[in-house]
Amino acid sequence: MMLRDITTGLRSSAIAIAALGAMAAPAFAAQEQPQKKIACIGNSITFGYLLPDPATQSYPSVLARLLGEGYEIGNFGHSGTTLLRHGHRPYVDQKVYGASLDFKPDIAIIHLGVNDTDPGDWPDYSDEFITDYVDLIESYRQVNPDMRIMISELTPLGPPTSASAPAPRHGATASMPPYGVWPRWLR
């Protein structure tokens, strides 16, 4: 809502400046801000796996519609990926990782960690999770030191809270990564 109000205010200002004369309009146009680039980095949740139309229904696609023309959103989700470098499908080993770095975003939204709960990954490599997360963040900081990094809380896994809740995935246990331990904003 606030972004829409600001945009409406800018349009009104542009009309007022243009009304002052032909010389004022080019000066205003030169001050326009370039599009902000947002990289949505993650696994199948980011990619939109199992959605009828990921190109329009994934959260990066919805975010693009909500934010509008001032933003370029990149969907860098890859199904089945892990944050853990020793996981069964490390995100950093996928082509989409390199593409996300080449995108050089202003903002990165990272949603990784759900697939790390796999019993072949977490029990053996859980002590590497934080280090691997910091390394991933640093790799994005190298392409843009001023990048704003947002860490999405993990999609909850654990015991059902009601009869309609799904059962834990992969036999989730209390030794899994704690839900909601990461800050939403690092910068």
Phi, psi and omega in degrees: 000312184296320179298319178297320179295319179295315179300316178299319178296320178295319178297318178297320178296319180298319179296317180296318180294317179299326180292338180288341178145165184297332181289331184285325184298314178297325179297321179292317182299325181293341181269359181299142180277142174290161178299140171279138179257125179243123176260121174264112189248128180173205185253212183296332179296317177291314182299323182100025180306137180074359174282144179303324180217083182304329182297337179240346186248346179294159183297326175297324178293318178294318178300318179300317179293320182292321183278330176086199190293340182283001184227141171249119184254131176248128176267107180247042176272145177219122185300139173080004185280152178245155171285321182300129176293334176265011178286176184288339177207078184299133179302319184292349177265000183264151178300326182297332176297310178300320178296323180292326176291318179296333179296334180049064184289158171275331181225137175238129173250118184250125175231085178227151177133336182298314182287346177290346179285357177305136182297345175275353183246299191298312184301326184269334189233015183300330181289351179263354188300308183296315179300316179294326177293314179298319178298319178298312180300316180297326179295327176284324177297330180293327179275338177203095182300337181266006182299138173272126182252127176243129178255121178280139173296147179296146171298130186301136172232142178151191183299140178301143178262352177206171181297334182270353182285146179291154177289157179302142180279140176054027180067044182307142181227179180293344180276001180286167179302134182293135180290129173079023181273346183265144178292150178286330182233129173261341178210000000 
